[in-house]
Amino acid sequence: MPRMLRRAAVLGATAHVASKHGQAKAEAAAQQEAAAPPPPAAVPEVPPAPEAPATHSPADSYDELMKLKGLLDAGVLTQAEFDAQKQRILSS
């Protein structure tokens, strides 16, 4: 019986030390992350819209609108830029 109690005590102590060690590592990582300056915000460069031919097929217009929507969703285009390009495509 004393052997089982010693084993339980050793296992409990080991688990406690491991828990404290992991907690200390997590706190150190959080402090290091908080101390590091945030990376500069990347300003997305808006690619120039390709000049479209005078006549568009509906499929070309759809594809171009879907690409623009993807850029809008990715945050590359602002809503105003998207609307301007959409009007350009739809008016062709």
N, C-alpha and C positions, 0 to 999 in steps of 0.2 A: 504494500500500500504506500509506504513512504516514497518508493521509487516512482510511482505514478504521480504523486503530488509534486515531486521534484521536476518530473518531465513537464507537467502542466505549468509549473511556475516558470520553467525555462522557456517554454513555448509562448506563454503569455508575455514574458519580458521581451522576448525577441519580436513579437508582434507589436508591442508598444514602441520599442525603439525604431522599428522599421516605419511605423506610422508617423512618428515624430520626425524622422529623417525625410520622409516623403513630403510632409507638411512644410518643413523648413526649405526644401528645394523649391516647392511651389511658391512659397512666399518670396524667396530670393529671385525667382524668375519674374514674379509680378512686379517686384521693386525695380528690377533691371529694365523691364519693359516700360514702366512708368517713368523712369529716369531718362530713357532714351528719347531724343526729340522725335516727334512724328515725322514721317517722310513727307517731303513737299507734295502737295496735291498736284497730280499730273493734269495739266490742262490739255484736254483732248484736241487734237488738231482736226479741223473739219476738212475732209478731202473735198476738193472742188468737184462740183457735180459735172459729170460728163455731158458734153454737148450732145443733145439728141438730134437725130435727123428730123427733118420737117414732118415726115409722116411716121406715125407709130401704129403698130398693130396693137390690138387690145392685149395680146399676150405680153408684148414688150412693156407696155404701160404697167401691167399687173406685176411683172417681174421687178421693174424699177421701183414701184411703190412698196413692194415687199422688202427690197433691199433697204430702202429708206426707213421703213418701219423697224427693221432690225437695228439700224444705226440709232434710231430714236430710243428703242428699248435698251440698247447698250449704253446710252448716255453720251454718245458721240455727237448727236445732233440735239439742239434745243427744239422745243415745240414750235417756236416761230420759224426756225430754219426748215423744219419738216413741213410745216404748212406752206411755206413759200415754194419749196421744191415740188410739193404735191400739186399746187396750183399750176406750176410750170408744166408738169407732166400732163395734167388733165386738160390744159388749154391747148395742147399740141394736137 
